[in-house]
Amino acid sequence: MVQEKGTISIHTENIFPIIKKFLYSDHEIFLRELVSNAVDAIQKAKRLVSLGQFQGELGEPLVQVKLDADAQTITISDNGIGMTAEEIKKYINQVAFSGASEFLEKFKEAKDANEIIGQFGLGFYSAFMVADKVEINTLSYQQGAEPARWVCDGSTTFELSEGSRTERGTDIVLYINEENKDFLENHKLQSILDKYAKFLPVPVQFGTKTESEPDGEDEEGKPKYKEVETPNIINTVKPIWTKAPSELKDEDYLNFYKELYPFTEDPLFWIHLNVDYPFNLTGVLYFPKIKNDVEIQRNKIKLFSRQVFITDDVKDIVPEFLMLLHGVIDSPDIPLNVSRSFYRQMVM
C-alpha cells in the first residue's frame, strides 16, 4: 500500500477548534462514543456471519480499553469488521458538513454536547476533545484485505499508509494532550466506563484483576495458592431488562435494584416494560418505599439507548408523577444525541 496524504473533506478549516472549544464541558463523552463504535463493529461482524456474508472465525467478541500512562495514550480495540483503506477515506475523511455557518446555527439550539456530536456524525471526532493526535490501525474482514493505518494531528490533514494489524478489527489510539492528562488515571477511566459501559451488549475489558488459584500443596500437605492476573470485564452484557420476565425470579429483580441503588430498602414492587408501539422501549421500573419525612430523590430513572447509558436527568422526559420511580428505560429509537425535549415529544 502506497503512503497517502490528504485533506479531510469537512468544508471548513475550523472544525477541530470548534470541537475542542464548544464540546469541552462534556469531553468524557469521547470514551462512550469510541467504545460504542467498537461494540457496533463487533455486532456488524455477528450480523454478517448470520447472513452468510462472512465465512471466517468470529471468535469471542471483546472490546478492550488500554491505558499507557507513560506513553500518554488510551487505546480502544475491537475484533469487529475492521475497515479497508477505501472505507477509511469514505467514513473517516469525509465529515458531513455543509458549512461552518450551518454548524454554528445548529449549535445555538443544542442543549448539550450529546446533541451536537450525534447531529453531525462526530462520534469518532470527539476523540480530538482530549487528544492532540489520533491513530487508527485496522484490518477488514474482507478476504484479501490489507491492514491500514490512519493518523491525524488535529488539523484537517491526514496520513494513510499500510498498517501493522494482523487480526481482524480496529485499534483507535489517542495521544492525550496536556490539558486532559487526568484521563490518564485508572480510576478516572474506570468511573467513566462504569457510567456509560456497565450494560453494553459486548464484553468490555479494562485492565486485569488478580485472583487466587490452587497451586498444589505445601510441605505440610496444606493447599497452596498462586496469584494470577485475569481480564477485568467491567460490564453485564445481558441485563435483566433485555430478558423475558419468564426467565427471571423475584431475586433477580431485587439483586438488580441493589446493583443500581446500593444501601437502599427493597422496593414495594416493579413493572417490566416491553413496548413496541409507537416506538420500541424496554426497561424495569421500581416503586420504592417512600417515607413522609424524607424528600423524594430525583434522578433515579436511568435512560439507555441499546444498553448505552444516556442520562439520569429525565425530568423533561417522563411525567412528573412518575419521577418518584426508580429503574431503567431503554429504547433503540433514541439516538445517543437525544435531547430531552425531543424525547418528551416522542412519549407524549
Secondary structure as UniProt FT lines:
FT   STRAND          4..7
FT   TURN            13..14
FT   HELIX           15..22
FT   HELIX           24..26
FT   TURN            27..28
FT   HELIX           29..50
FT   TURN            51..52
FT   STRAND          63..68
FT   TURN            69..72
FT   STRAND          73..78
FT   HELIX           85..91
FT   HELIX           100..109
FT   HELIX           113..119
FT   TURN            120..121
FT   HELIX           124..129
FT   STRAND          131..139
FT   TURN            143..144
FT   STRAND          148..152
FT   STRAND          157..162
FT   STRAND          169..176
FT   HELIX           178..184
FT   HELIX           186..196
FT   TURN            198..199
FT   STRAND          204..217
FT   TURN            219..220
FT   STRAND          223..233
FT   HELIX           240..242
FT   HELIX           245..247
FT   HELIX           250..260
FT   TURN            262..263
FT   STRAND          269..275
FT   STRAND          281..287
FT   TURN            292..293
FT   STRAND          301..305
FT   TURN            306..307
FT   STRAND          308..311
FT   TURN            315..317
FT   HELIX           320..322
FT   TURN            323..324
FT   STRAND          326..330
FT   TURN            332..333
FT   TURN            336..337
FT   HELIX           340..347
//
